[in-house]
């Protein structure tokens, strides 16, 4: 079960002035009630009357302490003041920058769970949660307040993969977008929001305003299912440009906001997961999101150039994966009777040439193998050299450089295999 979030609990003890004043008032009320009970038991009413005197008078000895009616008024005033102090203390326990619905929860004298806080946040920001859809994929986004302006935030890889994407808010209210920019050094895109949403506040200076173990929730379109899921977890890592969390987000959650529950602010954007192999041999899934307070530069997007570079990088990535498959299991692939279905023309032609040579010269595989390695080496370099100076967006250039490094490693392995 999620742990209660202490910031939204009304504590029964504490050292605040509210608690100290409340204790004093209760003590005074107890003393006054005890005094009232004692006076009632010992009080007397003396009436002196001289029936035989023409000047008979009624004499009443005045009480030495206030009567029961005055005591009730005084006790009532002190009790009202005590209740006011208790309410002020309950209100003060809610963070000032938390959403209104979360502050309402904080005023209730009970523990509030992470699940309840997540549900309250969805209700508060149902006009800020965005579904992104297209023919070849789905993702998530959200409307945020960035430097006083409303912007729609999602991952760059979501928009690169979904051409002609459509955007829909959870509450189906109108949404109209303007120009877009892509963050240098990050997998993030921001659209100017012309109409729609209210905007979720963004946390800044995470090193100061977050701590390990903070409860978080990821809100988005998990697995492209078309519904909002509240995936809960904790903050377990903080870096210069990204964070690590335990919330189990999946495909389709890319672009979802990572919300710090105790403040109701965005601390990151759910982006990717990786599998690490531990020393024990076990595998561990780790999940990361990019920070929104760390981008220094945003590049304006021209959509024609954006999708041209996106396709170029996608083709490079496909070729890299196919080369890796061949070189990793080279012996098995050479022993096949026909070429596997490769999408990269240069690689497909190299494999077809190998199988044809083996079929024509049965038993002589050494020459065919050498020809295959030579063709694969050329395939490693040709598309990289052609694409090297064609990128203007930092996001795609970084992907190109990653592929370029891997291709260099492949070439070294092939050269070693070609040595006499």
DOSE-939217 format. One line per 3 residues: number of its first residue (from 1); their letters; for each residue y, x, z of C-alpha. Coordinates in nm, 4 decimals, m for minus. Each point is the difference from the previous one (the first is absolute). Layout:
N
NUM	A	Y/X/Z  ...
//
This chain:
420
1	XXX	0.0000/0.0000/0.0000  0.3521/0.1246/m0.0725  0.1817/0.1260/0.3058
4	XXX	0.2968/m0.2055/0.1207  0.3319/0.1489/m0.1019  0.1695/0.0832/0.3287
7	XXX	0.3539/m0.0313/m0.1371  m0.0494/m0.3751/m0.0418  m0.1388/m0.0668/0.3496
10	XXX	0.2005/m0.1307/0.2950  m0.1028/0.2377/0.2732  m0.0610/m0.1238/0.3559
13	XXX	0.1193/0.3250/0.1515  0.2586/0.2598/m0.0844  0.3012/0.1881/0.1196
16	XXX	0.2718/m0.1805/m0.2011  0.3004/m0.1417/0.1855  m0.1201/m0.3479/m0.0916
19	XXX	m0.3184/0.0521/0.1987  0.1825/0.1514/0.2981  0.2555/m0.2832/0.0123
22	XXX	m0.2736/m0.2606/m0.0320  m0.1934/0.1519/0.2922  0.3131/m0.0055/0.2204
25	XXX	0.0759/m0.3656/m0.0825  m0.3525/m0.1129/0.0779  0.0177/0.1850/0.3345
28	XXX	0.3311/m0.1728/0.0882  m0.1438/m0.3413/m0.0885  m0.3008/0.0624/0.2271
31	XXX	0.2301/0.0927/0.2931  0.2185/m0.3075/m0.0532  m0.2999/m0.2346/m0.0151
34	XXX	m0.1397/0.1491/0.3225  0.3386/m0.0465/0.1728  0.0186/m0.3616/m0.1170
37	XXX	m0.3432/m0.0789/0.1424  0.0932/0.1589/0.3373  0.3259/m0.1982/0.0258
40	XXX	m0.1754/m0.3259/m0.0767  m0.2432/0.0594/0.2862  0.2651/0.0983/0.2581
43	XXX	0.3015/m0.2079/m0.1118  0.1534/m0.2663/0.2248  0.2457/m0.2840/m0.0406
46	XXX	0.1980/m0.0674/0.3247  0.1715/m0.3333/0.0315  0.2037/m0.0551/0.3180
49	XXX	0.1004/m0.3577/0.0636  0.1546/m0.1537/0.3168  m0.0921/m0.3644/m0.0128
52	XXX	0.2281/m0.0879/0.2997  0.3087/0.1746/m0.1410  0.2556/m0.1663/m0.2216
55	XXX	0.0526/0.3423/m0.1588  m0.3719/0.0648/m0.0887  m0.0315/0.2490/m0.2795
58	XXX	m0.2875/0.1257/m0.2135  m0.0343/0.3766/0.0302  m0.2092/0.1880/m0.2539
61	XXX	m0.0754/0.3675/0.0457  0.0490/0.1699/m0.3367  m0.3086/0.1768/m0.1356
64	XXX	0.0187/0.3771/0.0199  m0.1660/0.0362/m0.3470  0.0444/m0.1953/m0.3240
67	XXX	m0.1828/m0.3301/m0.0293  m0.3009/m0.0600/m0.2250  0.2149/m0.1216/m0.2896
70	XXX	0.2077/0.3185/m0.0131  m0.3104/0.2131/0.0300  m0.1524/m0.1745/m0.3073
73	XXX	0.3125/0.0670/m0.2060  0.0101/0.3693/0.0959  m0.3719/0.0493/m0.0671
76	XXX	0.0320/m0.1789/m0.3330  0.2824/0.2300/m0.1105  m0.1947/0.3128/0.0904
79	XXX	m0.3123/m0.1322/m0.1743  0.1958/m0.0778/m0.3197  0.1432/0.3530/0.0012
82	XXX	m0.3510/0.1453/0.0441  m0.1323/m0.2001/m0.2968  0.2911/0.1228/m0.2134
85	XXX	m0.0787/0.3615/0.0853  m0.3683/m0.0514/m0.0870  0.0924/m0.1483/m0.3400
88	XXX	0.2428/0.2852/m0.0727  m0.2720/0.2523/0.0801  m0.2444/m0.1761/m0.2349
91	XXX	0.2555/0.0017/m0.2818  0.0873/0.3652/0.0574  m0.3650/0.1026/m0.0424
94	XXX	0.0084/m0.0809/m0.3738  0.1326/0.2772/m0.2297  0.3440/m0.0896/m0.1303
97	XXX	m0.0963/0.0875/m0.3577  m0.3249/m0.1999/m0.0054  m0.0138/m0.3083/m0.2268
100	XXX	0.1173/m0.3242/0.1648  m0.3499/m0.1476/0.0073  m0.1302/0.3084/0.1806
103	XXX	0.2867/m0.0147/0.2531  m0.0877/m0.3644/0.0654  m0.3543/0.1081/0.0770
106	XXX	0.1335/0.2634/0.2391  0.1797/m0.2606/0.2122  m0.3285/m0.1680/0.0869
109	XXX	m0.1596/0.1246/0.3208  m0.3270/0.1023/m0.1619  m0.1535/0.2861/m0.1925
112	XXX	0.0490/m0.0094/m0.3766  m0.2788/0.1497/m0.2089  0.0393/0.2042/m0.3174
115	XXX	m0.1634/m0.2848/m0.1918  0.2617/m0.2463/0.1242  0.2822/0.2398/m0.0838
118	XXX	m0.1362/0.0472/m0.3532  m0.0211/m0.3775/m0.0498  0.3573/m0.0393/0.1267
121	XXX	0.1191/0.2684/m0.2413  m0.1609/m0.1749/m0.2989  0.1731/m0.3252/0.0971
124	XXX	0.3319/0.1816/0.0372  m0.0234/0.1840/m0.3346  m0.2043/m0.2285/m0.2256
127	XXX	0.2828/0.0227/m0.2564  m0.0236/0.3830/m0.0031  m0.3716/0.0510/m0.0771
130	XXX	m0.0664/0.0507/m0.3724  m0.3129/m0.0459/m0.2126  m0.0105/0.2196/m0.3127
133	XXX	m0.2315/m0.1098/m0.2800  m0.0890/0.1027/m0.3530  m0.2798/m0.0204/m0.2556
136	XXX	m0.1551/0.3278/0.1141  0.0608/0.0032/0.3734  0.1732/m0.1261/0.3125
139	XXX	0.2000/0.1502/0.2831  0.2469/m0.0709/0.2774  0.3685/0.0440/0.0695
142	XXX	0.2712/m0.1147/0.2383  0.3740/m0.0506/0.0209  0.1740/0.2462/0.2299
145	XXX	0.3513/0.0686/0.1179  0.0923/0.3489/m0.1174  0.3514/0.1177/0.0848
148	XXX	0.1161/m0.3596/0.0219  m0.1468/m0.1054/m0.3358  m0.3085/m0.2082/m0.0737
151	XXX	m0.2598/0.1885/m0.2035  m0.3574/m0.0769/m0.1012  m0.2242/0.2913/0.0966
154	XXX	m0.3465/0.0825/m0.1339  m0.2013/0.3029/m0.1121  0.0727/0.1715/m0.3306
157	XXX	m0.3718/0.0079/m0.0807  m0.0139/m0.3812/0.0301  0.2721/m0.0521/m0.2604
160	XXX	m0.1348/0.2803/m0.2229  m0.3392/m0.1724/m0.0116  0.1279/m0.3567/m0.0477
163	XXX	0.2049/m0.0445/m0.3146  0.2134/m0.3160/m0.0203  m0.0560/m0.0638/0.3706
166	XXX	0.0982/m0.3322/0.1562  0.1444/m0.0315/0.3512  m0.0439/m0.2980/0.2330
169	XXX	0.1175/m0.0519/0.3580  m0.2336/m0.1389/0.2650  0.2184/m0.3081/0.0512
172	XXX	0.0421/m0.0418/m0.3804  0.3778/0.0152/0.0288  0.1915/0.1320/m0.3067
175	XXX	0.0034/0.3764/m0.0562  0.2210/0.1786/m0.2508  m0.0042/0.3779/m0.0430
178	XXX	0.2417/0.2492/m0.1497  m0.0278/0.3704/m0.0812  m0.2675/0.2231/0.1491
181	XXX	m0.0229/0.3595/0.1256  m0.2884/0.2325/0.0832  0.0080/0.2380/0.2987
184	XXX	m0.0348/0.3721/m0.0653  m0.2906/0.1513/0.1913  m0.1363/m0.3404/0.1002
187	XXX	m0.2195/m0.2741/m0.1438  0.2744/m0.2616/0.0381  0.2042/m0.2331/m0.2218
190	XXX	0.2981/m0.2132/0.1057  0.1412/m0.2974/m0.1934  0.3448/m0.1424/0.0703
193	XXX	m0.0454/m0.3602/0.1223  0.2548/m0.2329/m0.1571  m0.1413/m0.3171/0.1522
196	XXX	m0.2647/m0.0740/0.2602  m0.1186/0.1139/0.3406  0.1873/0.1059/0.3095
199	XXX	m0.1227/0.3588/0.0343  m0.2156/0.1758/0.2591  0.1874/0.2749/0.1891
202	XXX	m0.1108/0.3588/m0.0633  m0.0541/0.2445/0.2864  0.1746/0.3359/m0.0267
205	XXX	m0.0509/0.3303/0.1816  m0.3676/m0.0711/0.0650  m0.0335/0.3216/0.1996
208	XXX	0.2237/m0.1620/0.2644  m0.0878/m0.3687/m0.0280  m0.3795/0.0119/m0.0283
211	XXX	m0.2805/0.1408/0.2101  m0.3705/0.0538/m0.0555  m0.1946/m0.3124/0.0874
214	XXX	0.2753/m0.2445/m0.0994  m0.1527/m0.3312/m0.1065  0.0511/m0.0699/m0.3723
217	XXX	m0.0952/m0.2696/m0.2469  m0.0358/0.0185/m0.3790  0.0908/m0.3192/m0.1864
220	XXX	m0.1087/m0.0442/m0.3583  m0.2275/m0.1163/m0.2767  m0.3287/0.1641/0.1104
223	XXX	m0.2474/0.0419/m0.2881  0.2368/m0.2020/m0.2197  m0.1225/m0.3187/0.1659
226	XXX	0.3325/m0.1816/m0.0281  0.0420/m0.0485/0.3760  0.1836/0.1927/0.2710
229	XXX	m0.2217/0.1809/0.2494  0.1221/0.1437/0.3309  m0.1856/0.3304/0.0345
232	XXX	0.0597/0.1481/0.3442  m0.0265/0.3580/0.1158  0.1905/0.2886/0.1562
235	XXX	0.2249/0.2838/m0.1112  m0.2124/0.3169/0.0239  0.1906/0.2516/m0.2139
238	XXX	0.3591/0.0835/m0.0967  0.1076/0.2407/m0.2751  0.3235/0.0876/m0.1818
241	XXX	m0.0562/m0.2580/m0.2751  m0.2935/m0.2151/0.1121  m0.1831/m0.1540/0.2944
244	XXX	m0.3655/m0.0574/0.0840  m0.1249/m0.3253/0.1505  m0.3318/m0.1575/0.0965
247	XXX	0.0703/m0.3475/m0.1440  m0.2865/m0.0555/m0.2516  0.1978/m0.0751/m0.3153
250	XXX	m0.1845/m0.0270/m0.3318  0.0644/m0.0083/m0.3755  0.2685/m0.2586/m0.0666
253	XXX	0.1820/0.1009/0.3186  0.1811/0.2792/m0.1827  0.3703/m0.0670/0.0436
256	XXX	m0.0417/m0.1969/0.3233  0.2436/0.0563/0.2876  m0.1268/0.1836/0.3086
259	XXX	0.1736/m0.1754/0.2905  0.0566/0.1507/0.3442  m0.0732/m0.3046/0.2142
262	XXX	0.2206/0.0806/0.2979  0.3143/0.0136/m0.2178  m0.0945/m0.2100/m0.3021
265	XXX	0.1176/0.2776/m0.2349  m0.1627/0.1610/m0.3045  m0.1132/0.3571/0.0702
268	XXX	m0.1904/0.0588/m0.3243  m0.1602/m0.1388/m0.3162  m0.3814/m0.0204/m0.0211
271	XXX	m0.0921/0.2363/m0.2853  m0.3418/0.1658/m0.0021  m0.3216/0.0806/0.1859
274	XXX	m0.2174/0.3103/m0.0062  m0.3479/0.0827/0.1254  m0.0430/0.3173/0.2077
277	XXX	m0.3357/0.1599/0.0793  m0.0110/0.1080/0.3634  m0.1782/0.3071/0.1383
280	XXX	m0.2714/m0.2322/0.1276  m0.0670/m0.1115/m0.3547  0.1401/m0.3489/0.0621
283	XXX	0.2661/m0.1459/m0.2257  0.3316/m0.1368/0.1227  0.2409/m0.2219/m0.1930
286	XXX	0.3665/0.0844/0.0594  0.2902/m0.2199/m0.1143  0.3557/0.1096/m0.0813
289	XXX	0.3362/m0.1496/m0.0840  0.3251/0.1500/m0.1269  0.3070/m0.0089/0.2221
292	XXX	0.3144/m0.1792/m0.1182  0.2415/0.2147/0.1980  m0.1011/0.3265/m0.1705
295	XXX	0.0827/m0.0318/m0.3768  0.3077/0.2028/m0.0871  0.0257/m0.0837/m0.3709
298	XXX	m0.0648/m0.3197/m0.1961  m0.0232/0.0126/m0.3818  0.1112/m0.3010/m0.2053
301	XXX	m0.2860/m0.1405/m0.2091  0.0035/m0.0542/m0.3743  m0.3123/m0.2111/m0.0442
304	XXX	m0.0939/0.1275/m0.3469  0.0042/0.3617/0.1205  m0.1718/m0.0986/0.3238
307	XXX	m0.3014/m0.1562/m0.1706  m0.0217/0.2750/m0.2627  m0.0309/0.2601/0.2742
310	XXX	m0.2349/m0.2242/0.1956  m0.2407/m0.0245/m0.2940  0.0220/0.3742/m0.0640
313	XXX	m0.0956/0.0811/0.3574  m0.2787/m0.2595/m0.0010  m0.1577/0.1628/m0.3085
316	XXX	0.0255/0.3449/0.1598  m0.1647/m0.1298/0.3161  m0.2848/m0.1601/m0.1962
319	XXX	m0.0668/0.3245/m0.1868  0.0059/0.2002/0.3243  m0.2558/m0.2335/0.1586
322	XXX	m0.2272/0.0207/m0.3062  0.0198/0.3805/m0.0089  m0.0794/0.0118/0.3703
325	XXX	m0.3043/m0.2223/m0.0552  m0.1330/0.2241/m0.2798  0.0557/0.3325/0.1768
328	XXX	m0.1330/m0.1244/0.3345  m0.3285/m0.1173/m0.1515  m0.0074/0.2182/m0.3108
331	XXX	m0.3747/0.0580/m0.0088  m0.0854/m0.3692/0.0254  0.2485/m0.1003/m0.2698
334	XXX	m0.1271/0.2704/m0.2380  m0.3567/m0.1279/0.0389  0.0860/m0.3511/m0.1097
337	XXX	m0.1017/m0.1204/m0.3425  0.3338/m0.1607/m0.0839  0.3639/0.0343/0.0992
340	XXX	0.1309/m0.2025/0.2972  0.2854/m0.2352/m0.0768  0.3139/0.2099/0.0539
343	XXX	0.3459/m0.1468/m0.0679  0.1843/0.3246/m0.0762  m0.0380/0.0774/m0.3747
346	XXX	m0.0116/0.3812/0.0390  m0.2703/m0.0220/0.2658  m0.2000/m0.2619/m0.1880
349	XXX	0.0090/0.2119/m0.3187  m0.1123/0.3102/0.1925  m0.2994/m0.1820/0.1474
352	XXX	m0.0962/m0.1645/m0.3301  0.0142/0.3406/m0.1714  m0.2298/0.1483/0.2657
355	XXX	m0.2654/m0.2708/m0.0324  0.0076/0.0150/m0.3789  m0.0434/0.3811/0.0029
358	XXX	m0.2918/m0.0220/0.2434  m0.1659/m0.2691/m0.2146  0.0377/0.2084/m0.3184
361	XXX	m0.1128/0.3265/0.1601  m0.2746/m0.1097/0.2358  m0.0779/0.2584/0.2622
364	XXX	0.3214/0.2014/m0.0538  0.2288/m0.1358/0.2751  0.1731/0.3266/0.0879
367	XXX	0.2299/m0.0061/m0.3030  0.0654/m0.3721/0.0411  0.0869/0.0498/0.3678
370	XXX	0.2440/0.2778/m0.0806  0.1677/m0.2140/m0.2635  0.0227/m0.2876/0.2484
373	XXX	0.1653/0.2142/0.2690  0.2497/0.1355/m0.2534  0.0904/m0.3551/m0.1104
376	XXX	0.0339/m0.1166/0.3622  0.2288/0.2927/0.0782  0.2250/m0.1025/m0.2855
379	XXX	m0.0051/m0.3610/0.1226  0.1079/0.1210/0.3456  0.3192/0.1485/m0.1370
382	XXX	0.1066/m0.1905/m0.3103  0.1246/m0.3289/0.1528  0.1602/0.1796/0.2981
385	XXX	0.1973/0.2307/m0.2289  0.1147/m0.2945/m0.2129  0.1214/m0.2016/0.3029
388	XXX	0.1600/0.2761/0.2061  0.3660/m0.0679/m0.0833  m0.0130/m0.3750/m0.0500
391	XXX	0.0635/m0.1218/0.3558  0.3349/m0.1066/0.1403  m0.1173/m0.1855/0.3108
394	XXX	m0.0965/0.2127/0.2980  m0.2834/m0.2398/0.0885  m0.1813/0.0581/m0.3313
397	XXX	0.0841/0.3710/m0.0129  m0.1735/0.0550/0.3332  m0.3109/m0.1750/m0.1325
400	XXX	0.0130/0.2160/m0.3117  0.0210/0.3179/0.2094  m0.3025/m0.1103/0.2042
403	XXX	m0.2040/m0.0441/m0.3187  0.1296/0.3304/m0.1360  m0.1295/0.1851/0.3086
406	XXX	m0.3441/m0.1575/m0.0313  m0.0192/0.0847/m0.3691  0.0774/0.3636/0.0842
409	XXX	m0.2968/0.0045/0.2386  m0.2243/m0.1511/m0.2699  0.1067/0.2693/m0.2486
412	XXX	m0.0838/0.2759/0.2498  m0.3476/m0.1490/0.0523  m0.0603/m0.0264/m0.3765
415	XXX	0.1210/0.3558/m0.0640  m0.2418/0.1261/0.2627  m0.2862/m0.1894/m0.1648
418	XXX	0.0929/0.1455/m0.3420  m0.0130/0.3592/0.1235  m0.2788/0.2012/m0.1703
//
